[in-house]
Amino acid sequence: AAAGTMPCPPCALLLLLIRLGPSSMQDLSIDFRSGDGQISANGVPFSIKGVNWFGAEGENGTVEGLTHGSLDRFFEFLSTHNFNAVRILFNHRSVRENRPIPARSFSALHNPSLYDAMSGKPVEYLRMLVLLVEAAARRNVLVLIACGRLAADYWPGSGLWYDDSKGISEESVLASWSEVASTLCG
């Protein structure tokens, strides 16, 4: 939130949940409601002002721009300009394979957290998503996670939410969603 203002209600709860850890997310929840042209979280009206941040769904392996700046810098920019939401896209194959993200897709100088301290290699795909959500929470920005593709190199696809001919079965897609949910929500 901007200096001197309170974060939107769901942003504040999301920040609290991230700080408390995944086990706390089972005990606390955000009750979103809509009516009379207004949305509220836990009974407090708020507005969503958001952006799409592309890249993690494609061959880049993470959101665009990280070769030029840090995750924190981008979320600070959003917060400073009163954005409180971001949509991050992913692809199912990258979730299922969970390989290290490409080192070419980010600056180690700006984003040292995207390197695993033990191995010295880039973090795996799911860990990158966690780091994105944590950086957003530090700036009181809500995150909407959405599947943008079945696989990084598969665009536009067949129009279905799975494609057996590409090795991405309906079961694999369901398992991918479960993995994203358990990784980000505990």
Solvent accessible surface area in square Angstrom, and as a share of the most:
residue,aa,sasa,rsa
1,A,45,0.35
2,A,36,0.28
3,A,106,0.83
4,G,89,0.86
5,T,78,0.46
6,M,166,0.74
7,P,32,0.20
8,C,21,0.13
9,P,34,0.21
10,P,0,0.00
11,C,0,0.00
12,A,38,0.30
13,L,24,0.12
14,L,29,0.14
15,L,22,0.11
16,L,81,0.40
17,L,13,0.06
18,I,38,0.19
19,R,169,0.62
20,L,101,0.50
21,G,17,0.16
22,P,80,0.51
23,S,86,0.56
24,S,16,0.10
25,M,35,0.16
26,Q,143,0.64
27,D,121,0.63
28,L,65,0.32
29,S,86,0.56
30,I,40,0.20
31,D,61,0.32
32,F,107,0.44
33,R,157,0.57
34,S,92,0.59
35,G,43,0.41
36,D,156,0.81
37,G,90,0.86
38,Q,74,0.33
39,I,57,0.29
40,S,18,0.12
41,A,1,0.00
42,N,79,0.41
43,G,62,0.60
44,V,74,0.43
45,P,87,0.55
46,F,14,0.06
47,S,85,0.55
48,I,98,0.49
49,K,96,0.41
50,G,41,0.39
51,V,48,0.27
52,N,77,0.39
53,W,28,0.10
54,F,95,0.40
55,G,6,0.06
56,A,0,0.00
57,E,16,0.07
58,G,9,0.09
59,E,109,0.49
60,N,35,0.18
61,G,8,0.08
62,T,0,0.00
63,V,0,0.00
64,E,92,0.41
65,G,25,0.24
66,L,1,0.00
67,T,60,0.35
68,H,136,0.61
69,G,1,0.01
70,S,27,0.17
71,L,9,0.05
72,D,55,0.28
73,R,138,0.50
74,F,54,0.23
75,F,0,0.00
76,E,79,0.36
77,F,115,0.48
78,L,15,0.08
79,S,9,0.06
80,T,82,0.48
81,H,85,0.38
82,N,100,0.51
83,F,46,0.19
84,N,22,0.11
85,A,15,0.12
86,V,3,0.01
87,R,82,0.30
88,I,1,0.00
89,L,14,0.07
90,F,0,0.00
91,N,0,0.00
92,H,3,0.02
93,R,76,0.28
94,S,25,0.16
95,V,3,0.02
96,R,119,0.43
97,E,79,0.36
98,N,40,0.21
99,R,156,0.57
100,P,71,0.44
101,I,6,0.03
102,P,36,0.23
103,A,50,0.39
104,R,166,0.61
105,S,3,0.02
106,F,10,0.04
107,S,23,0.15
108,A,48,0.38
109,L,155,0.77
110,H,75,0.33
111,N,5,0.02
112,P,91,0.57
113,S,62,0.40
114,L,0,0.00
115,Y,67,0.25
116,D,55,0.29
117,A,106,0.82
118,M,186,0.83
119,S,68,0.44
120,G,51,0.49
121,K,126,0.54
122,P,21,0.13
123,V,11,0.06
124,E,82,0.37
125,Y,7,0.03
126,L,12,0.06
127,R,112,0.41
128,M,0,0.00
129,L,0,0.00
130,V,27,0.15
131,L,17,0.08
132,L,2,0.01
133,V,12,0.07
134,E,47,0.21
135,A,0,0.00
136,A,0,0.00
137,A,0,0.00
138,R,123,0.45
139,R,85,0.31
140,N,21,0.11
141,V,0,0.00
142,L,23,0.12
143,V,34,0.19
144,L,107,0.53
145,I,32,0.16
146,A,20,0.16
147,C,45,0.27
148,G,22,0.21
149,R,61,0.22
150,L,15,0.07
151,A,1,0.01
152,A,23,0.18
153,D,104,0.54
154,Y,33,0.12
155,W,163,0.57
156,P,109,0.69
157,G,29,0.28
158,S,69,0.44
159,G,76,0.73
160,L,107,0.53
161,W,124,0.44
162,Y,54,0.21
163,D,15,0.08
164,D,97,0.50
165,S,101,0.65
166,K,97,0.41
167,G,62,0.59
168,I,4,0.02
169,S,32,0.21
170,E,66,0.30
171,E,121,0.54
172,S,24,0.16
173,V,1,0.00
174,L,98,0.49
175,A,35,0.27
176,S,0,0.00
177,W,99,0.35
178,S,71,0.46
179,E,68,0.31
180,V,6,0.03
181,A,51,0.40
182,S,61,0.39
183,T,41,0.24
184,L,24,0.12
185,C,72,0.43
186,G,47,0.45
